[in-house]
C-alpha cells in the first residue's frame, strides 16, 4: 500500500468513525433522557446548561467513534465487535467521566466509591453507546467495503512475480514479532520483500504479566494479542520449525493441520527462544510444571484450584498438608513473581473453603544462590525476601531440588510431601538450532557478531534467548530479557533493510533501563535508570510501565478493567480443563514465495 493509500485509508476510517460516533451518541443520549431523565445530559457533559453539556458529550462521542474505528478490525465477528465496544466504552467512561470532565471543571479525578456511584448512570449510557458504536462500525465498514472497496485496503495481495527477497522469521515472541513489525514499517510500500513469521501460537504472549494469569489477576486472553493484528503485509504461519537447511536456504515447518511446509528464504531470523532445562533429571521433568507459555499458566491455575477443592474434602491432615504444599524452583523474575502471586491467590481463596486454614498452606521457593532476584541489587532483593517471608512464603536459599516423584519433592536430602512442583530454574536454547551447522556456545545458542549476524553466515541472523549476542556496552553477552530482545529486534530490522538495499548494517548497542519485579500483595521492587524504588509506589510503577508496553489499546483497556475488578471482588476460582493437541506431520508440501 502506498503512502497516499495509507492516508486515504485513515481519512476514510476517521470520517466514518466521526459519523458513527455522533449518531451513537445522539441515540444513546435520547434513550437515556427517556429512561433516566434530563439530568443525565448534564452528567454526561459536565455542564449545568443542557445544550452546552450535549455539545460536549457529542464532541467526546465523535472522538470515541474515531478511536474505535481506528482499532476495529474487519475480521472480527459481530459478537467480538460488540464485546470490544463494551470494553472500549467502559474504558472511555473511566477516562472521560471520572477524570477529564472533573479536571476541566477544576476538580480532582473522581475515584472515590461515592463519586463513582454517583456517575454510574453515565456508565450505562456509555455501555449502550458502545454497543451502538460497535454495530455501526461493523455494518458501515462492511457495506463500504462491499460497495466501494475503500476500507479493506490495509492488506494487499502480493503478486508472485514481484517478490525479489524473502525473509523468514522463526519465533512469535517479542524478538520475532518486533523484527517483522519493524521491518515491515521500514519497507513501507515496497512489496518486493516478502516477510513470513512462523509462530507456535497465533498470539504474542506478554510474559511480564504471565504470573498474574496464574494468580487470577488478569484473564489469559487479555495479555495475548493476536499476531495478525500487528501486520499489514506479513504472512503469519502457525507452526514450528522441524528442520533448517542453511545449505539450501529452506525451513521445514510442521503445523497442527498435519501438513509440513518447506519455506525457502533469502534471509532467516532465528528467534525461537528457549525451552526449560531440567539438567538431565528425568524425574523432575516428568513431575514438574513448567512456566513459559499461556497454557502453562492456565494449567498451574487449574491445578491449584483443583488441589484446593480436594483439600477441602480431605479428612486426613497429613494428606491435606501435602495437597496445600507448593514448591517453586528458581528465584529469578519468573519464579519470584509466580510464588508471590500464588501466595496471594491461594491464601486469598481460603475464605471459599471453610475447612481449610491458613497455617495448613505452605509455599516454598527453592534456589541455589545467595539471594532471590539476582538481577536486582542486594538491598532490593533483601527487601523482597523480607516481604515474602512476612506473608507466609518459605525461602530455601543455597538449596537444590534433586529429585521428584508423584506427590514428593526432594530438596537436598529432605523428601517433602507436595503435590505441586513448578520449575523455573533454567532454560536452554530451542533444540531445533543444534544441528543446523552454525557455531553455538556450550548452552547450544547460536553465536552472533555485534550486528546480530550468525557467525560464518551471510543470511542467517539470531536474537533473543536462542542467541549468544555480544553486548558492546558491558563487554559481556546480552541478557535474555524482553527489554534486550526488543532492542535487538529493532537493530536487526534496520540491518536486514540495510543489507537488502546494499547498505552496511549497524552495531547492536543498548544501555539497560533497569528492572522491575512484583512480589505479591501490592508490593514490588524497581530499578529504573539507576534509581531504586520498593513497596506500593514500585508496584504502581510496575503496573503503569507494563500497561503502557502491553500491545494494542484493546488489551490495555481489558487488563485495566481486570485490575479494577480485582480491587472490588475476590479472585475467581472457576476453571475449565485445557486439552492440548499434538502436532503431527503427515505430508510435505513445497510452498512458493507468496503461497
Beta strands, then each sheet from edge to edge (+ up, - down):
strand 1: 165-170
strand 2: 193-199
strand 3: 235-238
strand 4: 240-245
strand 5: 250-254
strand 6: 259-264
strand 7: 267-270
strand 8: 274-276
strand 9: 289-290
strand 10: 325-329
strand 11: 362-366
strand 12: 393-396
strand 13: 401-405
strand 14: 408-411
strand 15: 414-417
strand 16: 420-423
strand 17: 427-429
strand 18: 446-447
strand 19: 460-462
strand 20: 467-468
strand 21: 514-520
strand 22: 523-528
strand 23: 531-535
strand 24: 587-591
sheet 1: 3+ 2+ 1+ 7+ 19+
sheet 2: 4+ 5- 6+ 24+
sheet 3: 8+ 17-
sheet 4: 9+ 16+ 10+ 11+ 12+
sheet 5: 13+ 14- 15+
sheet 6: 18+ 20+
sheet 7: 21+ 22- 23+
end
